[in-house]
């Protein structure tokens, strides 16, 4: 724990014997031992708790990324279906993003979905004018 060798431990014991005295040394040693044990248990408990929280956060992040990627794919599939229902007329902005949507990582799918939504908003605004 503290990387103390036998000679260092022996020197600490002799100094404690001189300072504390032979009558109180066993009692002080028990108290110090209990204190060190409690400190060790507390640090292990804290460390275990932090590891558990870290695992939970990582799992939550992974689940969120997967959910976002799935939702992005659903949106792209819906857009493709709308495109097919509109007599095969392709929307150039959507078509360029659909070509690599299945290989794209979740961050890219999110960005593609935002761009598609922006392009749809732009085209909606032009049609209304």
Backbone bond lengths (Angstrom), bond angles and torsions (degrees), N, CA, C in turn:
res aa  C-N    CA-C-N  psi(-1)  N-CA   C-N-CA  omega(-1)  CA-C   N-CA-C  phi
1 X - - - 1.453 - - 1.530 110.85 -
2 X 1.353 116.32 -54.11 1.456 119.67 179.46 1.523 111.54 -105.69
3 X 1.332 117.21 3.22 1.451 122.29 179.45 1.535 111.51 60.57
4 X 1.310 116.03 47.16 1.466 122.07 -179.02 1.526 108.35 -100.44
5 X 1.326 116.73 128.31 1.451 121.81 177.73 1.524 111.40 -84.56
6 X 1.332 114.92 178.32 1.462 120.50 -177.35 1.525 111.61 -63.95
7 X 1.323 117.95 -41.78 1.477 120.00 -177.33 1.524 111.05 -66.57
8 X 1.343 117.19 -40.34 1.462 119.86 178.25 1.523 110.33 -64.23
9 X 1.328 115.90 -41.40 1.463 120.38 178.98 1.529 110.66 -63.05
10 X 1.309 116.72 -39.94 1.465 121.91 178.89 1.524 110.87 -64.52
11 X 1.335 117.81 -41.65 1.467 121.93 178.93 1.529 109.80 -64.81
12 X 1.331 117.50 -43.20 1.466 120.88 178.36 1.523 109.88 -61.63
13 X 1.337 117.77 -40.87 1.467 121.76 179.08 1.522 112.35 -63.17
14 X 1.333 117.41 -42.64 1.469 120.91 179.84 1.524 110.20 -66.12
15 X 1.337 117.09 -42.61 1.474 120.24 178.93 1.528 109.90 -63.89
16 X 1.336 117.72 -42.42 1.466 121.07 178.44 1.525 110.74 -62.59
17 X 1.329 117.06 -39.38 1.464 120.75 178.61 1.523 111.14 -63.10
18 X 1.337 117.03 -40.05 1.459 120.80 179.79 1.528 112.03 -71.13
19 X 1.349 116.69 -40.29 1.464 120.29 -175.66 1.529 111.32 -77.91
20 X 1.334 116.94 -47.90 1.461 121.16 -174.16 1.528 111.99 -83.74
21 X 1.297 115.91 -38.48 1.477 119.80 -177.98 1.511 110.80 101.58
22 X 1.322 116.82 154.84 1.471 120.64 -175.24 1.523 114.03 -68.50
23 X 1.315 118.72 -26.19 1.464 120.42 -177.63 1.531 111.95 -73.81
24 X 1.318 117.42 -41.55 1.464 121.04 -175.65 1.531 113.10 -93.01
25 X 1.315 119.48 -10.27 1.470 121.95 -175.97 1.529 112.81 -59.67
26 X 1.337 121.78 -45.90 1.475 119.70 179.53 1.528 112.78 -61.80
27 X 1.312 117.13 -39.23 1.472 120.44 179.54 1.532 110.67 -66.45
28 X 1.321 117.68 -43.93 1.470 121.89 179.01 1.529 109.94 -64.35
29 X 1.344 116.02 -39.69 1.466 119.50 179.37 1.531 110.74 -62.89
30 X 1.333 118.23 -40.62 1.465 121.45 177.52 1.524 111.30 -63.28
31 X 1.315 116.07 -44.54 1.469 120.26 -179.71 1.525 110.35 -63.21
32 X 1.323 116.50 -45.16 1.475 120.37 179.66 1.529 109.86 -63.99
33 X 1.324 118.09 -41.39 1.461 121.62 177.94 1.517 112.14 -61.51
34 X 1.331 117.10 -45.35 1.462 120.76 177.78 1.526 111.19 -62.71
35 X 1.337 115.81 -41.82 1.458 120.55 179.81 1.527 111.08 -62.54
36 X 1.322 116.89 -45.45 1.468 120.30 178.35 1.527 111.07 -63.73
37 X 1.325 117.47 -38.41 1.465 120.76 177.21 1.520 112.12 -63.66
38 X 1.323 116.71 -42.38 1.462 120.60 178.21 1.522 111.42 -65.20
39 X 1.325 115.86 -40.48 1.470 119.54 178.05 1.524 110.33 -63.50
40 X 1.320 117.09 -43.12 1.466 121.23 179.31 1.528 110.71 -62.32
41 X 1.336 117.47 -45.27 1.465 120.70 178.62 1.519 112.18 -62.81
42 X 1.327 116.02 -40.76 1.468 119.64 -179.71 1.522 110.88 -65.10
43 X 1.329 117.65 -42.10 1.464 119.73 179.85 1.522 111.13 -67.47
44 X 1.339 118.11 -37.49 1.463 120.35 177.34 1.524 110.99 -66.07
45 X 1.324 116.94 -39.83 1.461 120.97 179.05 1.522 110.67 -65.41
46 X 1.324 116.43 -43.37 1.455 120.94 178.56 1.523 110.78 -64.11
47 X 1.311 116.42 -44.17 1.460 120.92 179.49 1.524 110.75 -62.00
48 X 1.325 117.36 -44.14 1.460 121.20 178.06 1.516 112.16 -62.60
49 X 1.320 116.39 -39.74 1.466 120.63 178.54 1.519 111.83 -64.94
50 X 1.323 116.18 -41.26 1.463 120.00 178.77 1.522 111.15 -65.72
51 X 1.326 117.47 -39.79 1.462 120.35 177.78 1.523 111.07 -63.63
52 X 1.322 116.47 -39.66 1.468 120.34 179.32 1.530 110.84 -65.34
53 X 1.315 116.70 -43.40 1.467 120.48 178.95 1.523 110.07 -64.15
54 X 1.325 116.97 -40.67 1.464 121.15 179.07 1.528 110.42 -61.51
55 X 1.331 117.15 -43.45 1.468 120.57 178.27 1.525 111.07 -62.95
56 X 1.330 116.87 -42.26 1.465 120.46 -179.54 1.525 111.40 -63.84
57 X 1.318 116.57 -41.96 1.466 120.62 179.76 1.526 110.09 -64.99
58 X 1.329 116.61 -43.95 1.461 120.17 179.89 1.525 110.64 -62.72
59 X 1.329 117.28 -42.78 1.456 121.17 178.04 1.519 110.73 -61.89
60 X 1.318 116.55 -43.11 1.460 121.03 179.31 1.526 111.40 -62.55
61 X 1.320 116.47 -42.55 1.470 120.73 178.90 1.526 110.13 -63.56
62 X 1.340 117.27 -44.42 1.460 120.78 179.49 1.525 111.30 -62.50
63 X 1.335 116.71 -42.06 1.469 120.28 178.44 1.520 110.98 -64.06
64 X 1.333 116.84 -39.77 1.459 120.59 179.39 1.524 111.18 -65.90
65 X 1.333 116.87 -42.54 1.467 119.90 177.64 1.524 110.80 -60.98
66 X 1.326 116.68 -43.77 1.459 120.60 179.48 1.525 110.53 -63.20
67 X 1.318 116.49 -43.01 1.473 120.81 179.67 1.529 110.59 -62.35
68 X 1.317 116.37 -44.38 1.473 120.01 -179.93 1.520 110.34 -63.90
69 X 1.335 117.21 -42.73 1.461 120.39 179.17 1.526 110.54 -62.78
70 X 1.331 116.91 -42.41 1.470 120.06 178.88 1.517 111.43 -64.18
71 X 1.331 116.53 -42.07 1.469 119.69 178.50 1.527 111.01 -64.27
72 X 1.328 116.59 -39.11 1.467 120.16 177.19 1.516 111.38 -62.18
73 X 1.326 115.92 -42.20 1.469 119.71 177.88 1.527 110.86 -64.55
74 X 1.336 117.00 -39.66 1.464 119.98 177.78 1.525 110.91 -61.49
75 X 1.320 115.97 -42.84 1.469 120.02 179.66 1.518 110.09 -62.94
76 X 1.330 116.10 -43.91 1.463 119.68 179.73 1.525 110.21 -63.48
77 X 1.324 117.33 -40.32 1.462 120.49 177.37 1.525 110.98 -64.39
78 X 1.329 117.44 -40.33 1.468 120.94 177.58 1.527 110.87 -62.99
79 X 1.324 115.92 -41.82 1.461 119.92 179.46 1.526 109.97 -64.41
80 X 1.330 116.05 -40.91 1.462 119.90 177.89 1.518 110.74 -62.51
81 X 1.321 116.83 -40.83 1.454 121.17 179.72 1.530 110.33 -65.23
82 X 1.314 117.79 -42.44 1.468 121.38 178.04 1.518 109.69 -63.18
83 X 1.308 115.75 -40.11 1.461 121.06 179.18 1.534 110.24 -62.20
84 X 1.346 116.12 -42.78 1.457 120.28 179.10 1.523 111.16 -67.05
85 X 1.321 116.44 -38.01 1.464 120.38 179.91 1.522 111.95 -70.25
86 X 1.310 117.85 -21.69 1.470 120.71 179.83 1.523 109.92 -90.31
87 X 1.332 115.35 38.43 1.465 123.96 173.61 1.527 112.37 64.36
88 X 1.296 116.39 35.25 1.460 120.58 172.93 1.516 115.18 74.74
89 X 1.309 117.62 6.56 1.462 119.45 177.86 1.523 108.33 -70.73
90 X 1.297 115.69 125.60 1.460 119.76 -176.98 1.523 109.81 -95.07
91 X 1.306 114.61 140.20 1.450 121.48 174.57 1.530 106.01 -95.00
92 X 1.328 119.33 115.67 1.472 121.14 -172.49 1.526 114.04 -55.10
93 X 1.309 117.86 -40.29 1.473 119.68 -177.93 1.523 110.73 -65.82
94 X 1.320 116.67 -37.68 1.460 120.50 -179.58 1.520 109.92 -73.68
95 X 1.337 116.21 -42.55 1.456 120.81 -176.13 1.530 112.12 -59.95
96 X 1.318 117.19 -38.43 1.468 119.67 -179.47 1.522 111.71 -66.31
97 X 1.321 117.83 -30.81 1.458 120.87 -179.05 1.524 112.35 -84.03
98 X 1.327 117.16 -26.20 1.457 119.96 -178.18 1.518 112.55 -72.62
99 X 1.313 117.36 -25.62 1.458 120.02 -174.18 1.525 112.97 -63.37
100 X 1.336 118.29 -34.18 1.469 119.66 -178.28 1.525 112.09 -118.41
101 X 1.316 119.14 21.90 1.466 121.45 -175.94 1.521 112.26 -68.44
102 X 1.325 118.25 -36.05 1.464 119.75 -176.63 1.520 112.25 -71.88
103 X 1.327 118.63 -28.30 1.464 120.09 179.29 1.527 112.41 -90.98
104 X 1.309 117.27 -8.59 1.457 120.31 -173.36 1.519 111.56 -75.55
105 X 1.341 116.67 140.80 1.465 118.80 173.00 1.525 110.20 -68.72
106 X 1.318 116.13 166.24 1.460 120.56 -173.38 1.529 112.53 -58.58
107 X 1.339 118.66 -36.63 1.464 120.41 179.25 1.524 110.87 -63.20
108 X 1.325 116.33 -40.15 1.454 119.70 -179.90 1.524 110.54 -70.26
109 X 1.315 117.68 -36.27 1.465 120.85 177.75 1.525 109.74 -62.64
110 X 1.318 116.76 -41.41 1.462 120.38 178.22 1.524 110.07 -62.35
111 X 1.319 116.43 -45.38 1.468 120.35 -179.97 1.530 110.11 -63.41
112 X 1.329 117.51 -42.90 1.464 120.66 178.47 1.522 111.13 -61.56
113 X 1.323 116.47 -40.96 1.466 120.62 179.42 1.526 110.51 -63.22
114 X 1.328 116.96 -41.16 1.470 120.04 178.09 1.521 110.79 -63.50
115 X 1.331 116.41 -42.36 1.463 119.91 -179.35 1.523 110.90 -65.34
116 X 1.326 116.51 -40.67 1.467 119.93 178.24 1.525 110.17 -62.25
117 X 1.328 116.56 -44.33 1.466 120.24 179.68 1.521 110.57 -62.84
118 X 1.329 117.43 -41.18 1.467 120.28 178.41 1.530 110.68 -63.67
119 X 1.328 116.90 -42.59 1.462 120.52 179.45 1.516 111.42 -64.66
120 X 1.337 116.99 -38.18 1.459 119.97 177.35 1.522 110.58 -65.52
121 X 1.332 116.90 -39.56 1.469 120.27 178.32 1.520 110.32 -65.19
122 X 1.342 116.64 -40.65 1.463 120.05 178.30 1.520 110.80 -63.92
123 X 1.333 117.58 -43.95 1.460 120.48 -178.64 1.522 111.00 -69.47
124 X 1.338 117.92 -34.00 1.460 120.98 176.30 1.507 111.00 -63.97
125 X 1.313 115.88 -41.16 1.471 120.43 179.77 1.507 111.90 -65.78
126 X 1.333 117.89 -36.85 1.466 121.04 -179.79 1.518 111.09 -70.94
127 X 1.330 117.11 -37.29 1.457 120.28 -179.51 1.514 111.32 -68.69
128 X 1.321 117.50 -32.38 1.453 120.76 -177.60 1.526 111.51 -75.58
129 X 1.328 117.09 -25.85 1.457 119.67 179.81 1.485 108.14 -75.09
